[in-house]
Amino acid sequence: MMEINATNISYALNAGVTDSVSVTLHGSDSNGTYFDGTVKVLSEDLEENKTFGGATQDELIVLAKSKLKGFIK
């Protein structure tokens, strides 16, 4: 099992308001398999009535990991 961790969080601003957040994720295992990728979290990914200003980094990381799982089929 590969543990995926966040290595960077970048906020994209438009006129001082956060448009999206990019979360860079990295993971590796003992077999030399690794993953590096960036997931963009959009405002529609947030819980209802939540803004980027009210979202913690941990919440953004959880959202990014959740979106990553949706990409893997």
C-alpha positions as CSV (number, residue, x, y, z in Angstrom):
1,M,0.0,0.0,0.0
2,M,1.3,3.4,-1.0
3,E,0.8,6.3,1.4
4,I,0.2,9.6,-0.5
5,N,1.2,12.8,1.1
6,A,0.9,16.5,0.1
7,T,4.1,18.3,-0.7
8,N,2.8,21.6,-1.9
9,I,-0.4,23.7,-1.8
10,S,-0.8,26.6,-4.2
11,Y,-3.6,29.1,-4.2
12,A,-4.7,30.7,-7.6
13,L,-6.0,34.2,-7.0
14,N,-8.1,36.4,-9.2
15,A,-8.5,40.0,-7.9
16,G,-7.4,38.8,-4.5
17,V,-10.0,36.0,-4.3
18,T,-9.0,32.4,-4.4
19,D,-10.3,30.7,-7.7
20,S,-8.8,27.3,-7.1
21,V,-6.1,25.4,-5.1
22,S,-3.6,23.0,-6.6
23,V,-2.4,20.3,-4.2
24,T,0.8,18.4,-5.2
25,L,0.8,14.8,-4.0
26,H,3.7,12.3,-3.7
27,G,3.9,8.7,-2.7
28,S,6.3,5.8,-2.9
29,D,6.5,2.2,-1.8
30,S,9.3,-0.2,-0.9
31,N,9.3,-1.7,-4.4
32,G,10.4,1.6,-6.0
33,T,7.0,2.5,-7.4
34,Y,6.1,6.1,-7.0
35,F,3.5,8.7,-7.8
36,D,3.8,12.4,-8.3
37,G,0.9,14.5,-9.4
38,T,-1.1,17.7,-8.8
39,V,-4.8,17.9,-8.3
40,K,-6.7,21.1,-8.7
41,V,-9.5,21.7,-6.1
42,L,-12.3,23.9,-7.4
43,S,-14.9,25.8,-5.5
44,E,-17.5,23.3,-6.5
45,D,-15.5,20.6,-4.7
46,L,-15.9,22.3,-1.4
47,E,-18.8,21.5,1.0
48,E,-21.9,23.6,0.6
49,N,-21.6,27.1,1.9
50,K,-17.8,26.7,2.4
51,T,-15.2,29.0,0.8
52,F,-11.5,28.5,0.2
53,G,-10.9,31.1,3.0
54,G,-12.8,28.9,5.4
55,A,-11.1,25.6,4.3
56,T,-8.1,24.3,6.2
57,Q,-5.1,22.9,4.5
58,D,-6.0,19.5,5.9
59,E,-9.5,19.7,4.3
60,L,-8.0,20.7,1.0
61,I,-5.6,17.8,1.1
62,V,-8.5,15.4,1.9
63,L,-10.4,16.8,-1.1
64,A,-7.4,16.4,-3.4
65,K,-6.8,12.8,-2.4
66,S,-10.5,12.1,-2.9
67,K,-10.4,13.6,-6.4
68,L,-7.3,11.5,-7.1
69,K,-9.2,8.3,-6.2
70,G,-11.8,9.3,-8.7
71,F,-9.2,9.5,-11.5
72,I,-8.0,5.9,-10.9
73,K,-10.2,3.2,-12.4
